[in-house]
Amino acid sequence: MKSSRKNQSGNNRLNPLEAEIAVTALHATGDFLVLRRLDLERDARFARKPAEGSRIGLCLDTETTGLSHAADKVIELGIVAFEYNPATAQIIRVTGRYGGFEDPGSPLSAEVREITGITDDLVAGQRFADDLVNDLAQQASLVIAHNAAFDRPFVEARFPRFASLAWACSMVQIDWQAERISARSLEYLLYKCGGWCINAHRAMDDAEGLLGLLLGQLPVSGTPIFRALLARAHEATSRVYAMGAPFDRKDLLKQRGYRWDDGSAGGCKAWWRDVPQEVEEDELAYLAAEVYPGGNTKSVAVGKVDAYSRFSVREGRIEG
């Protein structure tokens, strides 16, 4: 065995066998947890066997100039495309990648530079490759982001093609609390679900980290993470708006899980709640019995939410 002090290339890195021996020894003490840097190129968890009826998913992340999709801009975009079997939720292989910068047309704030590590020099004169990004979107059946409520409006504003795709969110559409995981940052979930680490807050690193997370298993139930997400991704719900509800019923509505929408983002100025479509009639019956005098629920409005509208600015909008 070659000495670990210096390998053939003259550096001090351990060879793979020596590294595994060191990791095993550290774990055996019970005093150490070793984090492995995620490397999708050498990840043994890919099946890499084509499946009939397979589909393409996209793991996506953005870095932006701020929090408002209406006022701020995307400055970095990372996308990893992967093939999966929708029947088994098995992730087969990576099929493509895109990472790029775009000049927002104004200097980046100190806060953005500090959080992301992106500088004005990195984005100066840069523009996303629209053809490449739109081609990835054209192939995809599902887009996944870790906080899709943030990423989706930004991406759709820049690339309208993404508005017609189904989206899912690995942060809120998996019951992490049931898995005894309290924090939901991507870095922490990777650590808890396999001891992986990434360079956080860069779009491509986060997109690859998200795919690495989907390859793993939930720590308590043992369910494959991507299977758990697919089971929730295409759920359809009804958004019930208790419009014109009497003010003295607001505490009842809060207790039932309703939230207030002030209409500032283009929604309805009303208390609202999402419920499974199969219990929509039960929810209307509750409002008639407990909230509206005389049981008159004519002012109640219901919008539909599915994977094609969820997390977008269109989520739960009332038609007409």
VEXLUM-353366 format. One record per residue (C-alpha): x, y, z. Coordinates in steps of 0.05 Angstrom, whole numbers. Each point is the difference from the previous one (the first is absolute). Layout:
N
{site {X, Y, Z}} ...
***
This chain:
320
{site {0, 0, 0}} {site {27, 68, -18}} {site {14, 49, 56}} {site {-58, 47, 16}} {site {51, 56, 7}} {site {9, 9, -74}} {site {-33, -35, -59}} {site {26, -7, -71}} {site {-22, 70, -20}} {site {42, 29, 56}} {site {-57, 27, 44}} {site {-22, -21, 69}} {site {-69, -27, -17}} {site {-19, -70, 23}} {site {-15, -50, -55}} {site {-72, -28, 1}} {site {18, -64, 38}} {site {39, 39, 53}} {site {-58, 49, 6}} {site {-51, -55, 12}} {site {45, -32, 53}} {site {6, 67, 35}} {site {-75, 13, -3}} {site {-15, -70, 27}} {site {49, 10, 57}} {site {-29, 67, 19}} {site {-72, -27, 0}} {site {21, -60, 41}} {site {20, 46, 58}} {site {-71, 25, 7}} {site {28, 70, 9}} {site {1, 25, -72}} {site {-48, 11, -58}} {site {35, 8, -67}} {site {-34, 42, -53}} {site {12, -20, -73}} {site {1, 52, -55}} {site {-56, -16, -49}} {site {27, -21, -68}} {site {-55, -20, -48}} {site {50, -22, -53}} {site {23, -58, 45}} {site {-65, -12, 38}} {site {-14, -74, 4}} {site {-74, 11, 15}} {site {-18, 11, -73}} {site {-33, -61, -32}} {site {23, 22, -70}} {site {-48, -50, -33}} {site {-49, 30, -50}} {site {-73, -13, 19}} {site {-60, -2, -47}} {site {-44, 60, 12}} {site {55, 39, 36}} {site {-6, 75, 7}} {site {46, 59, 11}} {site {1, 41, 63}} {site {39, 64, 14}} {site {32, 19, 66}} {site {5, 76, -2}} {site {27, 56, 43}} {site {8, 75, -8}} {site {40, 56, 30}} {site {-34, 68, -5}} {site {11, 74, 15}} {site {-55, -1, 53}} {site {-64, -32, 24}} {site {-52, 31, -47}} {site {-11, -35, -66}} {site {-34, 63, -25}} {site {57, 48, 16}} {site {63, -44, 4}} {site {35, -44, -51}} {site {33, -68, -6}} {site {75, 6, -3}} {site {19, -74, 2}} {site {-38, -61, -23}} {site {19, -73, 12}} {site {-38, -59, -31}} {site {14, -74, 3}} {site {-43, -44, -45}} {site {-11, -73, 19}} {site {-38, -60, -27}} {site {-47, -36, 47}} {site {-50, -57, 0}} {site {-68, 30, 21}} {site {-27, -69, 18}} {site {56, -17, 50}} {site {26, 70, 15}} {site {70, -26, -16}} {site {49, 53, -23}} {site {38, -30, -58}} {site {53, 49, -23}} {site {20, 73, -12}} {site {-18, 21, -71}} {site {23, 72, -1}} {site {23, 62, 37}} {site {-3, 75, -8}} {site {33, 53, 42}} {site {8, 73, -16}} {site {0, 72, 22}} {site {-40, 61, -24}} {site {17, 73, 8}} {site {-57, 34, 37}} {site {19, 68, -28}} {site {17, 31, 67}} {site {52, -12, 55}} {site {-13, -57, 48}} {site {-14, 18, 72}} {site {51, -16, 54}} {site {-49, -49, 31}} {site {-7, -40, -65}} {site {75, -1, -10}} {site {11, -25, 71}} {site {-54, -54, -2}} {site {14, -28, -69}} {site {73, 16, -13}} {site {-21, 28, -67}} {site {35, 64, -20}} {site {-15, 54, -51}} {site {59, -25, -41}} {site {-31, -70, -5}} {site {-66, 25, -29}} {site {27, 58, -41}} {site {-24, -7, -73}} {site {-27, -70, 13}} {site {-66, -26, -26}} {site {-36, -67, 10}} {site {0, -47, -60}} {site {-74, 3, -14}} {site {1, -55, -53}} {site {34, -49, 47}} {site {-46, 16, 59}} {site {-63, -4, -42}} {site {22, -65, -31}} {site {8, -31, 70}} {site {-70, 26, 18}} {site {-28, -30, -64}} {site {24, -69, 20}} {site {-23, 2, 72}} {site {-62, -28, 33}} {site {15, 28, 70}} {site {42, 56, 29}} {site {24, -6, 72}} {site {27, 55, 43}} {site {17, 5, 74}} {site {-47, 58, 15}} {site {-39, 1, -65}} {site {-44, 57, 26}} {site {62, 44, -7}} {site {32, -28, -63}} {site {-61, -12, -43}} {site {-25, 72, -7}} {site {71, 24, -17}} {site {12, -55, -52}} {site {-68, 9, -33}} {site {11, 75, -5}} {site {66, -12, -37}} {site {-19, -64, -37}} {site {-76, -3, -13}} {site {7, -71, -26}} {site {5, -24, 72}} {site {-71, 25, 15}} {site {-30, -60, -36}} {site {39, -52, 40}} {site {-17, -37, 63}} {site {41, 22, 60}} {site {16, -33, 67}} {site {35, 24, 63}} {site {47, -44, 41}} {site {-4, 48, 58}} {site {-75, 0, 14}} {site {-28, -61, -36}} {site {38, -50, 43}} {site {-20, -10, 72}} {site {68, 14, 30}} {site {-30, 8, 70}} {site {-25, -72, -2}} {site {72, -20, -15}} {site {22, 37, 63}} {site {36, 53, -40}} {site {-16, 71, 24}} {site {43, 43, -47}} {site {-13, 0, -75}} {site {61, 32, -31}} {site {28, -42, -57}} {site {68, -5, 32}} {site {-29, -27, 66}} {site {-46, -50, -35}} {site {59, -27, -40}} {site {38, -9, 64}} {site {-58, -34, 36}} {site {-18, -45, -59}} {site {68, -29, -15}} {site {57, 43, 25}} {site {10, 39, -65}} {site {24, 72, -7}} {site {0, 52, -56}} {site {22, 71, -13}} {site {-65, 34, 18}} {site {-29, 64, -29}} {site {26, -11, -71}} {site {-53, -20, -50}} {site {34, -60, -32}} {site {25, -27, 66}} {site {-70, 5, 30}} {site {-32, -32, -62}} {site {48, -59, 4}} {site {-9, -3, 75}} {site {-76, -4, -10}} {site {8, -60, -46}} {site {47, -31, 50}} {site {-54, 8, 53}} {site {-52, -32, -44}} {site {45, -61, -9}} {site {-2, -12, 75}} {site {-49, -32, 49}} {site {-40, 32, 57}} {site {35, -16, 66}} {site {-60, -25, 40}} {site {-48, -32, -51}} {site {55, -23, -47}} {site {-43, 24, -59}} {site {41, 22, -61}} {site {-3, 76, 1}} {site {-17, 8, -73}} {site {-58, -50, 7}} {site {-27, 40, 59}} {site {3, 64, -41}} {site {-32, -30, -62}} {site {-58, -25, 43}} {site {-16, 72, 20}} {site {21, 38, -63}} {site {-64, -10, -40}} {site {-50, 6, 56}} {site {-58, 46, -18}} {site {-30, 45, 54}} {site {-55, 51, 7}} {site {16, 69, 26}} {site {-61, 24, 38}} {site {-7, 76, 8}} {site {-46, 22, 56}} {site {-14, 66, -32}} {site {-41, 50, 40}} {site {4, -43, 62}} {site {-24, 38, 63}} {site {57, 31, 39}} {site {-22, -34, 65}} {site {12, -68, -33}} {site {74, 12, -13}} {site {23, -40, 60}} {site {-41, -60, -22}} {site {31, 5, -69}} {site {70, 4, 29}} {site {-12, -61, 42}} {site {-23, -38, -61}} {site {64, 17, -37}} {site {-23, 60, -42}} {site {50, 54, -17}} {site {-12, 72, -19}} {site {15, 26, -71}} {site {0, 76, -4}} {site {-4, -2, -76}} {site {65, 38, -9}} {site {30, -55, -43}} {site {-61, -3, -46}} {site {-38, -52, 39}} {site {-68, 4, 34}} {site {-7, 43, 62}} {site {-26, -55, 45}} {site {15, -56, 48}} {site {21, -62, -37}} {site {19, -73, 10}} {site {22, -57, -45}} {site {-39, -66, 8}} {site {1, -66, -39}} {site {-51, 4, -56}} {site {-39, -59, 28}} {site {-17, 39, 63}} {site {-17, 66, -33}} {site {-75, -10, 12}} {site {14, -15, 74}} {site {38, 65, 6}} {site {-56, 40, -31}} {site {-48, -33, 48}} {site {44, 21, 58}} {site {1, 72, -24}} {site {-76, 0, -7}} {site {-10, -27, 70}} {site {53, 38, 38}} {site {21, 63, -36}} {site {-54, 30, -44}} {site {-65, 23, 32}} {site {-60, -39, -26}} {site {47, -48, -36}} {site {5, 45, -61}} {site {67, -18, -33}} {site {-13, 33, -68}} {site {60, 45, 10}} {site {47, -59, 11}} {site {47, -11, -60}} {site {40, -62, -17}} {site {63, -4, -42}} {site {35, -62, -24}} {site {73, -15, 16}} {site {42, -53, -35}} {site {72, -12, -20}} {site {-8, 46, -60}} {site {-21, 60, 42}} {site {28, -16, 69}} {site {56, 47, 23}} {site {-14, 48, -58}} {site {-33, 68, 1}} {site {-62, -35, -29}} {site {-7, -47, 60}} {site {-72, -3, 23}} {site {-24, 57, -44}} {site {-74, 6, -12}} {site {-18, -4, -74}} {site {-47, 52, -29}} 
***
